[in-house]
Amino acid sequence: MAKKETVSQTLIVAFVLCIVCAVIVSSAAVILKPKQEANKELERKINVLAAAGMMEKGADVDQLFSRFTAKVVDLDSGAYLDVDPSTIDSRKEAKNPALSTALSKKDDLAKINRRANRAIVYILEKDQEIDTIVLPIHGYGLWSTLYGFLALEGDLNTVAGLGFYSHTETPGLGGEIDNPRWKAQWPGKKLYNQSGDLAIQVTKGKNNPELADSIHKIDGLSGATLTTRGVDNLVHYWLSEGGYGPFLAQLNKGG
Ligand SMILES: Cc1cc2nc3c(=O)[nH]c(=O)nc-3n(C[C@H](O)[C@H](O)[C@H](O)COP(=O)(O)O)c2cc1C
């Protein structure tokens, strides 16, 4: 005759099962953490290289990325800080009131509420001159904050590329900011006009390539005007006084 199970036996089995599962899940989290960190780091390198137009299929990411130097910039003064970039988490700093600046509605063109006081920039030098500089940028689209990089050539006026690596805009609409054909419009565009004013613009709809000012213009995505307006706003914000303006001014002075 089969032995009758008691309530306490059932509870003991459930308890032991819980402990075993908890140990398996926490061990997996601990064991996989270094791999996750390594993957995050690899992804960051790929995104920087992609924005700079240097990412090719099968490329040696570490070797290509080693040509860049990461530096920490104080955004208010535009000066470099003697801080190890690997000790900084800019996204976390942007949420920390002690390490970020609250933006008034008027100044918050990118709709980010707070801006971290420092940023990590990536610089590629050739013959001791800046060849390419990659700047992290972010701002609100329609549904989400878009995180990406804007790469500039050494003249600090010609765009080398732009790319976003994190957002939740609608695929096929705002999500078309990831479309290589849309992104291909950016390299070669000039940020500033002859008078030195910021003239880069993501427009609503198509631009006439015959017109002289098309050198500053990027076609907006049809059916996704709100996301493209967000891109225009965030690019303007990060190139302004509140973003990398003081830093770019220092570089232009040869600082
Ligand atoms: C389900 C849904 C998702 C949408 N997603 C986006 C989006 O990601 N980005 C965007 O700009 N517009 C999106 N739109 C469209 C906007 O509501 C708006 O109509 C559009 O940005 C206007 O662009 P247009 O003037 O080029 O038509 C979405 C609309 C719907 C119904």
The ligand as a Gaussian input file, in Angstrom:
#p B3LYP/6-31G(d) Opt

LIG

0 1
 C        0.734000      53.084000     -33.503000
 C        1.414000      54.328000     -33.983000
 C        2.787000      54.436000     -33.828000
 C        3.450000      55.587000     -34.252000
 N        4.810000      55.684000     -34.065000
 C        5.442000      56.808000     -34.436000
 C        6.848000      56.956000     -34.215000
 O        7.555000      56.086000     -33.716000
 N        7.398000      58.155000     -34.576000
 C        6.673000      59.167000     -35.133000
 O        7.247000      60.225000     -35.402000
 N        5.382000      59.023000     -35.392000
 C        4.740000      57.879000     -35.062000
 N        3.405000      57.751000     -35.288000
 C        2.725000      58.792000     -36.074000
 C        2.509000      60.066000     -35.268000
 O        1.407000      59.920000     -34.428000
 C        2.301000      61.245000     -36.226000
 O        1.154000      61.006000     -36.965000
 C        3.452000      61.385000     -37.182000
 O        4.653000      61.559000     -36.479000
 C        3.252000      62.586000     -38.086000
 O        4.204000      62.472000     -39.124000
 P        3.890000      62.981000     -40.616000
 O        3.569000      64.432000     -40.476000
 O        5.160000      62.737000     -41.394000
 O        2.761000      62.145000     -41.115000
 C        2.731000      56.623000     -34.862000
 C        1.347000      56.496000     -35.033000
 C        0.698000      55.371000     -34.594000
 C       -0.791000      55.267000     -34.780000

